[in-house]
């Protein structure tokens, strides 16, 4: 991608926008340039290769305790005037918000920075992605497995500026793969993602998915009930994602978080420590939030104690706290949330967890997760793509999948062992750095039909 966005261009857009806006109106511009390329395959063959390049301008106007936003893909003079006019008209139609703060100042941006742009990833070609697909398909071909999935790469940059003098910029690359291996009676799955293509190993992921499909063939049926369960990292993050949004301070102030009246209490087991850390080497994302405020590392849970929440500027002012740089672009009704979750791991490998389990279940991943009880954080969902019975410290073969009803509070009090934390990808939540977990008394409520 030949970049059309730099600091001089962004400042020129801000000058044009300010010229087009009334004198009493503050402006915030978010300019995003993105190129996403995807190779999709099914039935052991590539069937789609697409590329999308976008350059977008989002303008937030603010005046008289009112704010609104408008967006455009036209960055010429006419497009800038038109989008500013729309943002201003939308702002005037809003009801005043007495808690709305002035736009963030230059000092709020801080000096934090991370480098997550990889030139080699930005240069990946469709042919290179096709080579990765060929290696993934080959991993299951010997056993007659059918492979499906994706390989994708991305490069993007974001610049945020406002009329108070704040400037924040971030450039990054990303890569991901996902592969499902299908057999006559079983399946296996693997997924990986990160900022650098060279750090991924799609072929190794495919071999793991194929091994799971082979090992779980002709699954037996075991009764539902409470089991010792080993959750691989993808399963952990998809469950944990449903709890993380409740660490946003606005959700607590609005009484819609399971942490209401629980901040400062010991809610989880001693071996649970969770941080939000944009600077962690396995994390991704911009070092500033939707208003350009510098992100801070925040300890959310320490040895089971709920220590802190994350704050946007407006929520912090309402609560008498300091903003942590976790706000979403305004206007929004959600406030803020942690997006760089790091669950501190342990030293127990999954193989050791299996070897020390007399009877239990190994879960590769979960899907179709929904919330049953928001305050006790009870979730329901199903296992898929690799569910195994453990007996006498060994995997005894695949079992038919389960539906579960499980409290996250109970789960995080029942952890018997943790693996080293890794960057993991799932389907129900954003990527996190999490360990595999061995937990006791996991509640499977019924056996599925597959």
Steps between C-alpha positions, in 0.01 A plus 500: 500500500641836401407721794292808435506600867770681693515768771506788253197363314312444828572852622383641168171310535457642849561855367241447227251361750545790742453747217172327407364490857345782705746682724337370819527133397781271612605226260661156528621321188578130477664400172545131424679338209462124474580219257363153570577195284329164547545155350215262578497125438253212534487140381882508482507777240520878490170648389540868581777757502402859577669828587343816638667838545324786679580852607239645735446823691281518810418843641360563847359847565434639847321819606275609788530165684393313188702264281448282193706329231491461122727304266606503137735337252534824305804691620501771236399856591133441416492176703653668805253789490206264456595267787567791736163649410327169575682462833405856601135454402481171690660663803244781507218243495623325815382564854761666723709265714595680823782249563665545160861615542699728271705306247820341623800732511844442353638405842251209522662321207814424698825376352418129486574312180527147365638373171281234339558563133687221322612570143519131412138447605390805301668347191336156519355401161203282403752240381655482846161458661422229245819318602382510861162361395669218307699406811184498712308285253792258478495452877170312476508357150682178597213407731226605262403805705335799339649840585330838507603837633672829428836675477495878527734796535438864583684829518349813646572836651289731712543869577287687752513878528278760662466875521653501850837403355495127575669276245534120518616257232538125470603269216476122510490179305312181576473143381271209584410150397216269592460138397236234563570137412191292431476122512195275459417512872730760653675832456800693625580870503784746547535876467778751546556871461745777571676802353763303307446233235840347574399418858203286388523136398184409307638156406561412866150619586356283225695197623354556846149533358548181297629313802192604698270390219671160481507447876134590548363277221198288587430694821341317789228642720569570865233636734464867581602608848774678689852416386858604542556685173812615318419808295747580224583871455241565228225371730631709790499827306151446358365459853711776650390747235150503645637615837748761380249762385372519859834654602398823324421756769182625330349152512552502879365853545195405292447181706533263203825330604548183703763701691243730660581509875792262434787733406760473774385152604663161458271347241725241333767245587852591611642397161296753299686815394375693198633824357419723207838571343534649151880484537517123551717347224223261393233769482382719212313825461553874528656651814215754519123479529210633295565857617877479452572460872810294580423148621635389836581154628225412748497210746139380492531195727794417725517163675122479485432854624304734272740794508409751229265597220586679178379855437420726210538872570132568556448196724808594701364851557166358611667255740769734632774279354780539246446396136698192394477544122239233433214707358321414178446765229231749600208507495431151637288341771760251620766730644812290508642149526827307522619388156856377575426224749789301647415209734818406687581136437670225694755229428289190439490371143172366364660155473575508873144611575373197309745265669381609848128467424333169601184583308410814312434675171738687268335789313657651188254784445150625575232667293153653507567640847224706660448662838241340732548695824683835470576545873631150566649505149349163408567416137362230276643364177636187334831328440618422147787388276685280747339384826675208669450267794790472745536183707791402721714784366448420131281619217262210432344638182247750384160548660184657372483869575340651808289800585617675816360741759791644693554792736818690417534591866492132596737410216757758608482358852554143384829522309728209588779575250601758240726462196734777383296778341497530120337729249176323411225550243140385523165578343292658779750756636797709390853356518655483847811371673368213712606161637330164471312423823427184693183564698288289729124452506427637152128464433397317181120494485430281197655309212449639151399299194841524333 
